[in-house]
Amino acid sequence: MDEETHPPDRPAEPPAAGPVVCARCGTAAEGGTAPLTWLSSVEDGRHLHFCETCARLHIRAIESRLDSLWW
C-alpha cells in the first residue's frame, strides 16, 4: 500500500490503427472502435482491449490488477 511507484522505462505505445480485437478471444469489434462495454488496458507498454464476455469472465482477476497472462 505504501509502495513507491516509478514511471515506466518507456512510454506506452499508442493504439494501432485498424480493427479493434479482443486480446483474449480474438473477437473483432464492429466499426473499428471499441464499444463502451469493452475493457481497455495497458500492459508492458501495449494497449490491449478485452470484449465484454472476457471482461465479465475475468472480472476478479482484473480488479486484482493481475496481468492478463495470469487469467
C-alpha distance (Angstrom), angle and dihedral (degrees) to the residues before:
residue distance angle dihedral
M1 . . .
D2 3.77 . .
E3 3.78 93.9 .
E4 3.76 116.7 135.3
T5 3.78 113.6 -120.2
H6 3.77 123.5 -144.2
P7 3.79 129.1 -159.0
P8 3.81 115.1 -104.1
D9 3.79 118.1 -92.9
R10 3.77 90.5 -120.4
P11 3.80 130.4 26.1
A12 3.79 119.4 -106.1
E13 3.77 115.1 -93.1
P14 3.80 115.5 -112.9
P15 3.79 115.5 -109.6
A16 3.78 112.6 -84.5
A17 3.78 117.8 -111.5
G18 3.78 115.4 -112.4
P19 3.77 136.4 56.5
V20 3.80 119.0 -10.6
V21 3.81 110.4 -123.6
C22 3.80 129.9 -174.6
A23 3.81 108.1 -107.8
R24 3.81 90.5 -146.5
C25 3.83 107.3 44.3
G26 3.81 104.2 9.5
T27 3.81 97.3 -118.5
A28 3.82 110.2 158.3
A29 3.80 120.5 -136.5
E30 3.76 117.8 -127.8
G31 3.79 117.7 -115.3
G32 3.80 97.8 22.5
T33 3.83 95.2 -87.6
A34 3.78 130.0 91.5
P35 3.81 113.3 -105.1
L36 3.80 117.4 -120.4
T37 3.81 89.6 -106.6
W38 3.82 92.6 61.4
L39 3.79 122.5 93.1
S40 3.79 122.1 -128.8
S41 3.78 124.0 -159.5
V42 3.79 140.2 175.5
E43 3.81 112.7 -139.0
D44 3.79 122.3 171.7
G45 3.80 89.3 -13.1
R46 3.83 94.0 -53.9
H47 3.80 124.4 117.2
L48 3.80 109.8 -131.0
H49 3.79 131.2 -175.4
F50 3.81 127.1 -155.3
C51 3.79 124.4 -164.1
E52 3.80 121.3 -123.3
T53 3.82 92.6 -101.9
C54 3.81 94.7 52.7
A55 3.81 92.3 42.6
R56 3.82 91.8 52.1
L57 3.79 92.5 45.6
H58 3.81 92.9 52.8
I59 3.82 100.9 31.8
R60 3.82 94.8 125.9
A61 3.80 92.8 52.9
I62 3.81 89.7 46.2
E63 3.81 92.4 50.6
S64 3.82 88.8 48.2
R65 3.80 87.1 56.6
L66 3.79 93.8 -122.0
D67 3.80 115.7 160.3
S68 3.80 113.1 -107.9
L69 3.82 89.1 -110.2
W70 3.82 87.6 71.9
W71 3.81 94.9 56.0
